[in-house]
Amino acid sequence: MTQTIIRNVKSLSPLTYKEIDAQVINQDGKVFLEKRDEEGQVYRTLMDTDYDFFQRMTRDRVDKQVPPNSIDLYVSSVCNLNCPLCYEDIGGKEELSLPEIENLLRNVKGKVVVLMGREPTCRKDIFEVIKLATKHNRACLLTNGIKLADYGYAVKLKEAGLDVITFSFNGFNDEIYRKTNGKPLLDVKLKALDNVKKLGIKTCLSVTLARGVNDDQIKQLCDYCFDNQSFIYELRIRTAEPIGRHIDGVEPFCMSEMIDLVSKSLQLQKADILKEYDFWEQLVATKLIPVPTVIRRFVRTRLCSFNFHIRRDAGKYSCLGSHVDLEAIKHAKFKQPLMVYYLLKSYGLQYILNNLSIVFKLPYKGAESNSMMVVLRSWPNVYNVDMAEIMKCPSQYYKRGQFLPFCYANIMEGKESLNKEES
């Protein structure tokens, strides 16, 4: 067994949730975070199974919190489910009032305002909340989708101005929902999605992946997204973590494991998936093409987040990195036209126009594309969090009078649970 220290970092004590010293360690190609709490207990937790990938995704270091591109608001302390798997399981929190929301958003412009909590659709005045959120920003509703099975209710959401829905959908059999949500929900969720499709509300399908529960659903989920590109624009997959309420004994996926799982499920090459990042790094580095801030954030490496694009041609999947010749770009005398060529070849003009219409709220409604973004999330938890990585989080969660990095805010829910137990 060979072991080397990669770096010294700050982490959190699982005992008190205060910042403590920690070490990131490479042990036979796997990366662990090791630390000792205030009472001397040692914790050694996996960060990633691939040392080279870890180094690649953590090489960008920042010295202060990055500016947010989304603001997450806790708008509902009520839920219509009692899920065994829920990172928002702390009861007794107060949801933001309408005046508080209006005041918070008064000087916020050009952001994505994420309406979240236990279940936002349980809030009676959610339509007024959406109107406030869309005044100068885009509103994204995080929902389990149950109430959207009522077509009239879904119509009211659209009429209020809702831009985007992030819809929780964990697979295609009811046994999955019994384990993750506590009851069979497949039919009601499919009905809700059919209503959203009829209304044309742009939707991100969000999957919480639990090892041994629904990790065999990737191909079917991708097929469903591509079959419904008239309204689904993104597939988001995050691993279940020991945050909030979680299934006992379920081991989280680290990021490289999630990439490996998607690669295997869709018969892709991991190297081709990673190549898309290399392409964007070269594009940004050349400074020949103006790159919007949102794209620069895409390029920034983070261990908790990995985005890439897939294509489906005649039922067969490929990743966009496989359609780019990086060596040709590297040695080209005139890089700019070649990069534009690969942008159009890889993503397709239709995909680019469709996504610009979402970002800038344009009325454009083009044909369906054969490309889609897959977003992977492996949130840090109190055992393996590196506080320097937290500073790269572009999502700010407003809780108790302050804006916190999203992952950090979720981790600190554990401290609230601990305080409740002690009291």
C-alpha positions as CSV (number, residue, x, y, z in Angstrom):
1,M,0.0,0.0,0.0
2,T,1.4,3.3,-1.1
3,Q,0.2,6.6,0.4
4,T,1.1,10.2,-0.2
5,I,-0.3,13.5,1.0
6,I,-1.8,15.6,-1.9
7,R,-2.5,18.7,0.1
8,N,-3.5,20.1,3.5
9,V,-7.1,21.5,3.6
10,K,-9.8,22.8,5.9
11,S,-12.8,20.5,6.4
12,L,-15.6,20.3,9.0
13,S,-15.8,18.3,12.2
14,P,-18.6,15.7,12.1
15,L,-18.9,16.2,15.9
16,T,-19.3,20.0,16.0
17,Y,-19.4,21.1,12.4
18,K,-16.6,23.6,13.0
19,E,-13.7,24.0,10.6
20,I,-10.8,21.7,11.3
21,D,-7.6,20.7,9.6
22,A,-7.6,17.8,7.2
23,Q,-5.4,16.1,4.7
24,V,-6.2,14.9,1.2
25,I,-4.4,11.6,0.6
26,N,-3.6,9.5,-2.4
27,Q,-3.7,5.8,-1.5
28,D,-3.0,3.4,-4.4
29,G,-4.8,5.7,-6.9
30,K,-7.8,6.4,-4.7
31,V,-8.2,9.8,-2.9
32,F,-9.3,10.1,0.7
33,L,-9.9,12.9,3.1
34,E,-8.6,12.3,6.6
35,K,-9.2,14.4,9.7
36,R,-9.5,14.2,13.5
37,D,-12.4,15.7,15.4
38,E,-12.1,17.6,18.7
39,E,-12.3,14.4,20.8
40,G,-9.6,12.6,18.8
41,Q,-11.8,10.4,16.5
42,V,-10.2,9.9,13.1
43,Y,-12.3,10.0,9.9
44,R,-11.1,8.7,6.6
45,T,-13.5,9.1,3.8
46,L,-13.4,8.5,0.1
47,M,-13.3,11.6,-2.2
48,D,-12.8,9.8,-5.5
49,T,-11.7,6.4,-6.9
50,D,-9.5,8.0,-9.6
51,Y,-6.5,10.0,-8.6
52,D,-5.8,11.5,-12.1
53,F,-9.5,12.6,-12.4
54,F,-9.4,14.1,-8.9
55,Q,-6.3,16.2,-9.8
56,R,-8.0,17.3,-13.0
57,M,-11.2,18.4,-11.3
58,T,-9.6,20.2,-8.4
59,R,-6.7,21.9,-10.1
60,D,-8.6,25.2,-10.3
61,R,-8.3,26.8,-6.9
62,V,-10.0,30.1,-5.8
63,D,-9.3,32.4,-3.0
64,K,-12.8,33.7,-2.4
65,Q,-16.4,32.7,-3.0
66,V,-17.3,32.8,-6.8
67,P,-20.2,35.0,-7.8
68,P,-23.5,33.1,-7.9
69,N,-25.5,32.4,-11.1
70,S,-28.5,31.1,-9.1
71,I,-30.2,32.1,-5.9
72,D,-32.0,29.3,-4.0
73,L,-34.9,30.3,-1.8
74,Y,-36.6,28.2,0.8
75,V,-40.3,28.8,0.0
76,S,-42.1,25.9,1.6
77,S,-41.8,24.1,5.0
78,V,-44.6,21.7,4.0
79,C,-44.5,18.6,1.8
80,N,-47.1,16.2,0.4
81,L,-44.7,13.2,0.7
82,N,-42.6,11.6,3.5
83,C,-39.7,10.3,1.5
84,P,-37.0,8.0,3.0
85,L,-34.5,9.9,0.8
86,C,-34.6,13.7,1.3
87,Y,-31.9,16.3,1.9
88,E,-34.6,18.8,3.1
89,D,-35.8,16.7,6.0
90,I,-35.4,19.2,8.8
91,G,-38.8,20.2,10.1
92,G,-39.7,23.4,11.8
93,K,-37.9,25.8,9.4
94,E,-39.7,28.9,8.5
95,E,-40.4,29.6,4.9
96,L,-39.8,33.0,3.4
97,S,-42.8,35.4,3.3
98,L,-43.8,37.2,0.2
99,P,-42.5,40.6,1.5
100,E,-39.2,38.9,2.4
101,I,-38.9,37.4,-1.1
102,E,-39.7,40.7,-2.7
103,N,-37.1,42.5,-0.6
104,L,-34.4,39.8,-1.3
105,L,-34.9,40.0,-5.0
106,R,-35.2,43.8,-5.2
107,N,-31.6,44.1,-6.4
108,V,-31.2,40.7,-8.0
109,K,-31.2,40.7,-11.8
110,G,-30.3,38.2,-14.5
111,K,-30.1,35.2,-12.2
112,V,-31.9,31.9,-11.9
113,V,-34.1,32.0,-8.8
114,V,-34.6,28.5,-7.6
115,L,-37.8,28.0,-5.6
116,M,-37.2,25.1,-3.3
117,G,-37.9,23.7,0.2
118,R,-39.8,20.6,1.2
119,E,-42.3,20.9,-1.6
120,P,-42.9,24.4,-3.1
121,T,-46.2,23.5,-4.7
122,C,-47.7,23.0,-1.2
123,R,-47.4,26.7,-0.8
124,K,-50.8,28.3,-1.6
125,D,-49.3,31.6,-2.9
126,I,-46.7,29.9,-5.0
127,F,-48.1,31.7,-8.1
128,E,-47.4,35.1,-6.5
129,V,-43.9,33.9,-5.5
130,I,-43.3,32.9,-9.2
131,K,-44.4,36.4,-10.3
132,L,-41.9,38.0,-8.0
133,A,-39.1,35.7,-9.1
134,T,-39.7,36.3,-12.8
135,K,-39.8,40.1,-12.5
136,H,-36.1,40.5,-13.2
137,N,-34.9,36.9,-13.3
138,R,-35.7,33.4,-14.4
139,A,-37.7,31.2,-12.1
140,C,-37.0,27.5,-11.6
141,L,-39.4,25.3,-9.6
142,L,-37.9,22.3,-7.8
143,T,-40.8,19.8,-7.4
144,N,-41.7,16.2,-6.9
145,G,-44.4,16.9,-9.5
146,I,-47.3,15.4,-7.7
147,K,-49.6,18.4,-7.9
148,L,-48.7,18.9,-11.6
149,A,-50.8,15.8,-12.4
150,D,-53.7,18.2,-12.1
151,Y,-53.6,19.9,-15.5
152,G,-55.5,23.0,-14.2
153,Y,-52.8,23.5,-11.5
154,A,-50.0,23.2,-14.1
155,V,-51.7,25.8,-16.3
156,K,-51.7,28.3,-13.4
157,L,-48.0,27.8,-12.9
158,K,-47.4,28.6,-16.5
159,E,-49.7,31.6,-16.4
160,A,-47.8,32.9,-13.4
161,G,-44.7,33.1,-15.6
162,L,-42.8,29.9,-14.6
163,D,-39.7,29.5,-16.8
164,V,-38.3,26.1,-15.9
165,I,-39.1,23.1,-13.9
166,T,-36.7,20.7,-12.2
167,F,-38.7,17.6,-11.9
168,S,-37.8,14.8,-9.5
169,F,-37.9,11.5,-11.4
170,N,-36.0,8.4,-10.1
171,G,-36.9,5.7,-12.6
172,F,-39.5,3.6,-14.4
173,N,-40.8,1.2,-11.8
174,D,-42.7,1.6,-8.6
175,E,-40.3,-0.4,-6.5
176,I,-37.8,2.4,-7.0
177,Y,-40.3,5.0,-5.7
178,R,-41.2,2.8,-2.7
179,K,-37.6,2.9,-1.7
180,T,-36.9,6.5,-2.5
181,N,-40.2,8.2,-1.9
182,G,-42.1,5.8,0.3
183,K,-44.9,4.9,-2.1
184,P,-45.6,4.0,-5.8
185,L,-45.6,7.2,-7.8
186,L,-44.7,6.3,-11.4
187,D,-48.2,6.8,-12.9
188,V,-48.8,10.1,-11.3
189,K,-45.3,11.4,-12.2
190,L,-45.8,10.3,-15.9
191,K,-49.2,12.0,-15.9
192,A,-47.6,15.2,-14.5
193,L,-44.8,15.2,-17.1
194,D,-47.4,14.7,-19.9
195,N,-49.2,17.9,-18.6
196,V,-45.9,19.8,-18.6
197,K,-45.2,18.6,-22.1
198,K,-48.6,19.8,-23.3
199,L,-47.9,23.2,-21.8
200,G,-44.4,23.4,-23.2
201,I,-42.7,24.3,-19.9
202,K,-38.9,23.7,-20.2
203,T,-38.0,20.9,-17.9
204,C,-34.9,19.4,-16.3
205,L,-35.4,15.8,-15.3
206,S,-33.7,15.3,-12.0
207,V,-32.7,11.8,-10.7
208,T,-31.4,10.9,-7.3
209,L,-29.2,7.9,-7.8
210,A,-29.0,5.3,-5.1
211,R,-26.6,2.4,-5.5
212,G,-28.4,-0.9,-6.0
213,V,-31.8,0.9,-6.2
214,N,-32.0,2.7,-9.5
215,D,-28.5,2.7,-11.0
216,D,-29.7,0.5,-13.8
217,Q,-32.0,3.2,-15.1
218,I,-29.5,5.5,-16.9
219,K,-30.1,4.3,-20.5
220,Q,-33.9,4.3,-20.1
221,L,-33.8,7.8,-18.6
222,C,-31.7,9.1,-21.5
223,D,-34.1,7.5,-24.0
224,Y,-37.1,9.2,-22.3
225,C,-35.4,12.6,-22.3
226,F,-34.5,12.4,-26.0
227,D,-38.0,11.1,-26.9
228,N,-39.4,14.2,-25.1
229,Q,-37.0,16.9,-26.2
230,S,-40.0,19.2,-27.0
231,F,-39.9,20.1,-23.3
232,I,-37.0,18.2,-21.6
233,Y,-33.7,20.1,-22.2
234,E,-31.4,18.5,-19.5
235,L,-30.9,15.3,-17.5
236,R,-29.5,15.9,-14.1
237,I,-28.2,12.9,-12.0
238,R,-27.0,13.3,-8.4
239,T,-26.0,10.6,-6.0
240,A,-27.7,10.0,-2.7
241,E,-25.5,11.3,0.1
242,P,-25.5,11.0,3.9
243,I,-27.2,14.4,4.0
244,G,-30.6,14.9,5.6
245,R,-32.7,11.7,5.4
246,H,-31.0,8.9,3.5
247,I,-31.3,5.2,2.9
248,D,-29.3,3.4,5.5
249,G,-26.4,1.5,4.1
250,V,-26.5,3.1,0.6
251,E,-22.9,4.1,-0.4
252,P,-22.7,7.3,-2.4
253,F,-21.1,7.4,-5.8
254,C,-18.1,9.6,-6.3
255,M,-17.9,11.6,-9.4
256,S,-15.6,9.4,-11.5
257,E,-17.8,6.4,-10.6
258,M,-20.8,8.3,-11.9
259,I,-19.0,9.0,-15.2
260,D,-18.0,5.4,-15.4
261,L,-21.6,4.3,-14.9
262,V,-23.0,6.6,-17.6
263,S,-20.2,5.5,-19.9
264,K,-21.1,1.9,-19.4
265,S,-24.8,2.4,-19.7
266,L,-24.6,4.3,-23.0
267,Q,-21.5,2.5,-24.3
268,L,-19.4,5.6,-24.4
269,Q,-15.7,6.1,-23.8
270,K,-14.8,8.0,-20.6
271,A,-11.9,9.7,-22.4
272,D,-14.3,11.1,-25.0
273,I,-16.6,12.4,-22.2
274,L,-13.6,14.3,-20.7
275,K,-12.5,15.6,-24.0
276,E,-15.4,18.1,-24.1
277,Y,-13.8,19.9,-21.1
278,D,-10.5,20.0,-22.9
279,F,-12.2,21.5,-26.0
280,W,-13.7,24.3,-23.9
281,E,-10.5,24.9,-22.0
282,Q,-8.7,25.4,-25.4
283,L,-11.5,27.7,-26.6
284,V,-11.3,29.9,-23.5
285,A,-7.5,29.9,-23.5
286,T,-7.2,31.1,-27.1
287,K,-9.2,34.3,-26.3
288,L,-10.1,34.4,-30.0
289,I,-13.8,34.0,-29.4
290,P,-15.8,36.0,-26.8
291,V,-16.9,33.4,-24.3
292,P,-19.9,34.3,-22.0
293,T,-19.5,34.1,-18.2
294,V,-22.0,31.2,-18.1
295,I,-19.7,29.2,-20.4
296,R,-16.6,30.1,-18.4
297,R,-18.4,28.6,-15.3
298,F,-19.0,25.5,-17.3
299,V,-15.2,25.1,-17.8
300,R,-14.3,25.7,-14.2
301,T,-13.4,22.3,-12.6
302,R,-15.3,21.2,-9.6
303,L,-15.3,17.8,-8.0
304,C,-18.9,18.0,-7.0
305,S,-20.2,18.9,-10.5
306,F,-19.5,17.6,-14.0
307,N,-21.4,18.6,-17.2
308,F,-21.1,17.1,-20.6
309,H,-23.3,16.6,-23.7
310,I,-24.5,13.4,-25.4
311,R,-26.0,12.8,-28.9
312,R,-28.4,10.2,-30.1
313,D,-28.2,9.2,-33.8
314,A,-30.4,6.3,-35.0
315,G,-30.7,5.1,-31.4
316,K,-27.0,5.0,-30.7
317,Y,-25.3,7.4,-28.2
318,S,-22.1,9.3,-28.5
319,C,-20.6,12.1,-26.5
320,L,-19.7,15.5,-28.1
321,G,-16.1,15.1,-27.2
322,S,-15.8,12.2,-29.7
323,H,-16.7,14.6,-32.6
324,V,-13.9,17.0,-31.8
325,D,-10.3,16.7,-33.1
326,L,-8.2,18.4,-30.3
327,E,-4.9,17.7,-32.1
328,A,-6.1,19.5,-35.2
329,I,-7.1,22.5,-33.1
330,K,-3.9,22.5,-31.2
331,H,-1.8,22.6,-34.4
332,A,-4.0,24.8,-36.6
333,K,-2.6,28.0,-37.8
334,F,-6.0,29.7,-37.7
335,K,-7.8,28.3,-34.6
336,Q,-10.9,30.5,-34.6
337,P,-12.6,29.1,-37.7
338,L,-11.8,25.5,-36.7
339,M,-13.3,26.0,-33.3
340,V,-16.4,27.5,-34.7
341,Y,-16.6,24.5,-37.1
342,Y,-16.4,22.0,-34.2
343,L,-18.9,24.0,-32.2
344,L,-21.4,23.6,-34.9
345,K,-20.5,20.1,-35.8
346,S,-20.6,18.8,-32.2
347,Y,-23.5,20.7,-30.8
348,G,-25.5,21.6,-33.9
349,L,-27.0,25.0,-34.6
350,Q,-30.4,23.8,-33.5
351,Y,-29.1,22.9,-30.0
352,I,-27.3,26.2,-29.6
353,L,-30.4,28.2,-30.7
354,N,-32.7,26.2,-28.4
355,N,-30.5,26.8,-25.3
356,L,-30.0,30.5,-26.1
357,S,-33.8,30.8,-26.1
358,I,-33.9,29.4,-22.6
359,V,-31.1,31.5,-21.2
360,F,-32.3,34.7,-22.7
361,K,-36.0,34.1,-22.6
362,L,-36.4,34.3,-26.3
363,P,-39.6,33.3,-28.1
364,Y,-37.7,31.0,-30.4
365,K,-39.2,27.6,-30.8
366,G,-37.1,25.5,-33.2
367,A,-37.0,21.9,-34.0
368,E,-35.8,19.2,-31.6
369,S,-32.0,18.7,-31.4
370,N,-30.1,15.4,-31.3
371,S,-27.9,16.8,-28.4
372,M,-28.6,17.1,-24.7
373,M,-26.6,18.1,-21.6
374,V,-26.1,15.6,-18.8
375,V,-25.3,17.1,-15.4
376,L,-23.7,14.9,-12.7
377,R,-23.7,15.9,-9.1
378,S,-21.8,14.3,-6.3
379,W,-22.3,16.7,-3.4
380,P,-19.7,16.8,-0.6
381,N,-20.9,15.7,2.9
382,V,-19.6,16.5,6.4
383,Y,-17.1,13.6,6.2
384,N,-15.3,14.5,2.9
385,V,-15.9,18.2,2.4
386,D,-13.0,20.4,1.3
387,M,-13.9,24.0,2.2
388,A,-11.7,25.4,-0.6
389,E,-13.9,23.4,-3.1
390,I,-17.0,24.9,-1.5
391,M,-15.9,28.4,-2.6
392,K,-16.3,27.3,-6.2
393,C,-20.1,26.7,-5.7
394,P,-22.0,29.1,-8.0
395,S,-25.4,28.4,-6.2
396,Q,-26.2,30.5,-3.2
397,Y,-28.9,29.2,-0.8
398,Y,-30.5,31.9,1.4
399,K,-31.0,30.5,4.9
400,R,-31.6,32.4,8.1
401,G,-30.5,35.8,7.0
402,Q,-27.5,34.9,4.9
403,F,-26.5,33.5,1.6
404,L,-24.5,30.3,1.8
405,P,-22.9,28.0,-0.8
406,F,-25.6,25.4,-1.6
407,C,-23.6,22.3,-0.6
408,Y,-22.4,23.9,2.6
409,A,-26.0,24.9,3.5
410,N,-27.1,21.3,3.0
411,I,-24.3,19.9,5.1
412,M,-25.1,22.3,7.9
413,E,-28.6,20.8,8.1
414,G,-26.9,18.0,9.9
415,K,-25.9,20.4,12.7
416,E,-29.5,21.4,13.1
417,S,-30.5,17.8,13.4
418,L,-27.8,17.3,16.0
419,N,-29.1,20.3,18.0
420,K,-32.7,19.0,17.8
421,E,-31.6,15.6,19.2
422,E,-29.6,17.2,22.0
423,S,-32.5,19.5,23.0
